[in-house]
Amino acid sequence: MQKWEYLTAPLLVHNTKMILDNFGDDGWELVAIVPGLNPENLVAYFKRPKAG
């Protein structure tokens, strides 16, 4: 059975592509983006297969 690990990270609107590309390079798959506490911030949820 596949096991997963999860990550929640702030996502700045003005730098979205670079931030998402960096997480993707580390093997994280974007699951969802939701609004943050103010309009300039978003919260991104990621998952990747658990090692071992």
N, CA, C and O atoms as CSV, one atom per row, in Angstrom:
chain,resi,resn,atom,element,x,y,z
A,1,MET,N,N,0.847,-1.184,0.000
A,1,MET,CA,C,0.000,0.000,0.000
A,1,MET,C,C,0.893,1.247,0.000
A,1,MET,O,O,1.846,1.343,0.772
A,2,GLN,N,N,0.566,2.191,-0.876
A,2,GLN,CA,C,1.320,3.445,-0.957
A,2,GLN,C,C,1.061,4.303,0.270
A,2,GLN,O,O,-0.086,4.487,0.679
A,3,LYS,N,N,2.135,4.830,0.857
A,3,LYS,CA,C,2.012,5.769,1.969
A,3,LYS,C,C,2.456,7.137,1.485
A,3,LYS,O,O,3.313,7.247,0.608
A,4,TRP,N,N,1.864,8.189,2.064
A,4,TRP,CA,C,2.114,9.564,1.623
A,4,TRP,C,C,2.595,10.422,2.779
A,4,TRP,O,O,2.272,10.169,3.940
A,5,GLU,N,N,3.369,11.438,2.442
A,5,GLU,CA,C,3.669,12.502,3.400
A,5,GLU,C,C,3.121,13.787,2.814
A,5,GLU,O,O,3.001,13.929,1.597
A,6,TYR,N,N,2.788,14.728,3.696
A,6,TYR,CA,C,2.107,15.956,3.281
A,6,TYR,C,C,2.862,17.177,3.781
A,6,TYR,O,O,3.592,17.119,4.770
A,7,LEU,N,N,2.667,18.288,3.068
A,7,LEU,CA,C,3.319,19.545,3.407
A,7,LEU,C,C,2.336,20.679,3.151
A,7,LEU,O,O,1.645,20.688,2.132
A,8,THR,N,N,2.274,21.620,4.060
A,8,THR,CA,C,1.501,22.844,3.887
A,8,THR,C,C,2.503,23.994,3.872
A,8,THR,O,O,3.372,24.077,4.739
A,9,ALA,N,N,2.378,24.886,2.879
A,9,ALA,CA,C,3.353,25.969,2.752
A,9,ALA,C,C,2.667,27.252,2.300
A,9,ALA,O,O,1.717,27.213,1.518
A,10,PRO,N,N,3.158,28.407,2.802
A,10,PRO,CA,C,2.637,29.684,2.312
A,10,PRO,C,C,3.084,29.894,0.869
A,10,PRO,O,O,4.163,29.453,0.474
A,11,LEU,N,N,2.257,30.563,0.094
A,11,LEU,CA,C,2.538,30.790,-1.322
A,11,LEU,C,C,2.281,32.257,-1.620
A,11,LEU,O,O,1.139,32.712,-1.562
A,12,LEU,N,N,3.330,32.997,-1.938
A,12,LEU,CA,C,3.191,34.419,-2.233
A,12,LEU,C,C,2.715,34.595,-3.673
A,12,LEU,O,O,3.279,34.002,-4.592
A,13,VAL,N,N,1.691,35.400,-3.866
A,13,VAL,CA,C,1.069,35.575,-5.176
A,13,VAL,C,C,2.073,36.062,-6.215
A,13,VAL,O,O,2.016,35.628,-7.366
A,14,HIS,N,N,2.981,36.944,-5.845
A,14,HIS,CA,C,3.908,37.520,-6.820
A,14,HIS,C,C,5.043,36.581,-7.214
A,14,HIS,O,O,5.821,36.913,-8.109
A,15,ASN,N,N,5.161,35.416,-6.569
A,15,ASN,CA,C,6.285,34.520,-6.831
A,15,ASN,C,C,5.829,33.074,-6.975
A,15,ASN,O,O,6.587,32.153,-6.670
A,16,THR,N,N,4.612,32.867,-7.430
A,16,THR,CA,C,3.984,31.547,-7.421
A,16,THR,C,C,4.747,30.506,-8.231
A,16,THR,O,O,5.018,29.422,-7.715
A,17,LYS,N,N,5.098,30.793,-9.464
A,17,LYS,CA,C,5.724,29.795,-10.325
A,17,LYS,C,C,7.045,29.292,-9.750
A,17,LYS,O,O,7.279,28.084,-9.711
A,18,MET,N,N,7.901,30.190,-9.309
A,18,MET,CA,C,9.194,29.779,-8.775
A,18,MET,C,C,9.021,28.889,-7.539
A,18,MET,O,O,9.711,27.879,-7.401
A,19,ILE,N,N,8.112,29.257,-6.652
A,19,ILE,CA,C,7.881,28.481,-5.434
A,19,ILE,C,C,7.361,27.092,-5.788
A,19,ILE,O,O,7.852,26.094,-5.260
A,20,LEU,N,N,6.374,27.018,-6.676
A,20,LEU,CA,C,5.811,25.722,-7.061
A,20,LEU,C,C,6.841,24.858,-7.790
A,20,LEU,O,O,6.902,23.650,-7.566
A,21,ASP,N,N,7.650,25.467,-8.660
A,21,ASP,CA,C,8.703,24.717,-9.351
A,21,ASP,C,C,9.703,24.124,-8.358
A,21,ASP,O,O,10.142,22.986,-8.524
A,22,ASN,N,N,10.062,24.887,-7.329
A,22,ASN,CA,C,11.009,24.383,-6.328
A,22,ASN,C,C,10.441,23.179,-5.574
A,22,ASN,O,O,11.153,22.198,-5.354
A,23,PHE,N,N,9.184,23.242,-5.182
A,23,PHE,CA,C,8.570,22.096,-4.502
A,23,PHE,C,C,8.472,20.899,-5.449
A,23,PHE,O,O,8.706,19.763,-5.038
A,24,GLY,N,N,8.128,21.149,-6.714
A,24,GLY,CA,C,8.063,20.077,-7.697
A,24,GLY,C,C,9.410,19.398,-7.895
A,24,GLY,O,O,9.476,18.177,-8.035
A,25,ASP,N,N,10.486,20.184,-7.909
A,25,ASP,CA,C,11.838,19.619,-8.040
A,25,ASP,C,C,12.184,18.710,-6.871
A,25,ASP,O,O,13.002,17.801,-7.013
A,26,ASP,N,N,11.571,18.946,-5.721
A,26,ASP,CA,C,11.801,18.116,-4.533
A,26,ASP,C,C,10.839,16.930,-4.456
A,26,ASP,O,O,10.831,16.196,-3.467
A,27,GLY,N,N,10.025,16.744,-5.502
A,27,GLY,CA,C,9.132,15.593,-5.554
A,27,GLY,C,C,7.743,15.823,-4.999
A,27,GLY,O,O,6.954,14.883,-4.909
A,28,TRP,N,N,7.424,17.064,-4.620
A,28,TRP,CA,C,6.102,17.362,-4.068
A,28,TRP,C,C,5.102,17.597,-5.194
A,28,TRP,O,O,5.413,18.287,-6.165
A,29,GLU,N,N,3.914,17.033,-5.074
A,29,GLU,CA,C,2.821,17.247,-6.011
A,29,GLU,C,C,1.803,18.186,-5.373
A,29,GLU,O,O,1.356,17.956,-4.249
A,30,LEU,N,N,1.441,19.244,-6.096
A,30,LEU,CA,C,0.455,20.197,-5.593
A,30,LEU,C,C,-0.919,19.539,-5.557
A,30,LEU,O,O,-1.366,18.959,-6.547
A,31,VAL,N,N,-1.586,19.635,-4.403
A,31,VAL,CA,C,-2.917,19.046,-4.234
A,31,VAL,C,C,-3.986,20.138,-4.275
A,31,VAL,O,O,-5.022,19.973,-4.919
A,32,ALA,N,N,-3.732,21.253,-3.585
A,32,ALA,CA,C,-4.734,22.328,-3.522
A,32,ALA,C,C,-4.069,23.636,-3.130
A,32,ALA,O,O,-3.012,23.655,-2.498
A,33,ILE,N,N,-4.712,24.726,-3.518
A,33,ILE,CA,C,-4.328,26.069,-3.077
A,33,ILE,C,C,-5.580,26.722,-2.513
A,33,ILE,O,O,-6.634,26.722,-3.149
A,34,VAL,N,N,-5.454,27.283,-1.304
A,34,VAL,CA,C,-6.587,27.959,-0.669
A,34,VAL,C,C,-6.162,29.367,-0.245
A,34,VAL,O,O,-4.971,29.615,-0.055
A,35,PRO,N,N,-7.110,30.284,-0.096
A,35,PRO,CA,C,-6.769,31.647,0.327
A,35,PRO,C,C,-6.115,31.665,1.701
A,35,PRO,O,O,-6.453,30.872,2.579
A,36,GLY,N,N,-5.165,32.591,1.867
A,36,GLY,CA,C,-4.523,32.790,3.158
A,36,GLY,C,C,-5.258,33.840,3.969
A,36,GLY,O,O,-6.431,34.126,3.728
A,37,LEU,N,N,-4.553,34.405,4.929
A,37,LEU,CA,C,-5.171,35.393,5.816
A,37,LEU,C,C,-5.383,36.749,5.159
A,37,LEU,O,O,-6.241,37.519,5.590
A,38,ASN,N,N,-4.608,37.047,4.115
A,38,ASN,CA,C,-4.821,38.300,3.391
A,38,ASN,C,C,-4.715,38.024,1.886
A,38,ASN,O,O,-4.238,36.957,1.498
A,39,PRO,N,N,-5.144,38.953,1.036
A,39,PRO,CA,C,-5.213,38.704,-0.411
A,39,PRO,C,C,-3.862,38.419,-1.079
A,39,PRO,O,O,-3.826,37.823,-2.155
A,40,GLU,N,N,-2.767,38.829,-0.466
A,40,GLU,CA,C,-1.448,38.607,-1.055
A,40,GLU,C,C,-0.888,37.222,-0.764
A,40,GLU,O,O,0.122,36.834,-1.352
A,41,ASN,N,N,-1.515,36.476,0.122
A,41,ASN,CA,C,-1.001,35.163,0.509
A,41,ASN,C,C,-1.982,34.052,0.194
A,41,ASN,O,O,-3.196,34.213,0.317
A,42,LEU,N,N,-1.429,32.924,-0.213
A,42,LEU,CA,C,-2.189,31.706,-0.431
A,42,LEU,C,C,-1.530,30.611,0.395
A,42,LEU,O,O,-0.392,30.760,0.840
A,43,VAL,N,N,-2.245,29.516,0.597
A,43,VAL,CA,C,-1.671,28.353,1.283
A,43,VAL,C,C,-1.736,27.185,0.312
A,43,VAL,O,O,-2.795,26.874,-0.234
A,44,ALA,N,N,-0.596,26.542,0.101
A,44,ALA,CA,C,-0.518,25.415,-0.823
A,44,ALA,C,C,-0.381,24.119,-0.031
A,44,ALA,O,O,0.331,24.057,0.971
A,45,TYR,N,N,-1.073,23.093,-0.498
A,45,TYR,CA,C,-1.007,21.757,0.098
A,45,TYR,C,C,-0.364,20.813,-0.913
A,45,TYR,O,O,-0.771,20.759,-2.074
A,46,PHE,N,N,0.640,20.074,-0.461
A,46,PHE,CA,C,1.397,19.167,-1.316
A,46,PHE,C,C,1.394,17.761,-0.728
A,46,PHE,O,O,1.144,17.565,0.462
A,47,LYS,N,N,1.682,16.772,-1.605
A,47,LYS,CA,C,1.883,15.407,-1.137
A,47,LYS,C,C,2.982,14.781,-1.995
A,47,LYS,O,O,3.228,15.207,-3.123
A,48,ARG,N,N,3.640,13.752,-1.429
A,48,ARG,CA,C,4.594,12.947,-2.188
A,48,ARG,C,C,4.658,11.570,-1.539
A,48,ARG,O,O,4.370,11.422,-0.352
A,49,PRO,N,N,5.038,10.556,-2.328
A,49,PRO,CA,C,5.148,9.216,-1.754
A,49,PRO,C,C,6.178,9.200,-0.630
A,49,PRO,O,O,7.235,9.823,-0.728
A,50,LYS,N,N,5.854,8.485,0.425
A,50,LYS,CA,C,6.740,8.351,1.565
A,50,LYS,C,C,7.854,7.367,1.223
A,50,LYS,O,O,7.593,6.296,0.675
A,51,ALA,N,N,9.073,7.721,1.540
A,51,ALA,CA,C,10.215,6.855,1.276
A,51,ALA,C,C,10.221,5.686,2.257
A,51,ALA,O,O,9.855,5.829,3.424
A,52,GLY,N,N,10.639,4.545,1.761
A,52,GLY,CA,C,10.799,3.395,2.644
A,52,GLY,C,C,9.555,2.691,2.870
A,52,GLY,O,O,9.531,1.696,3.595
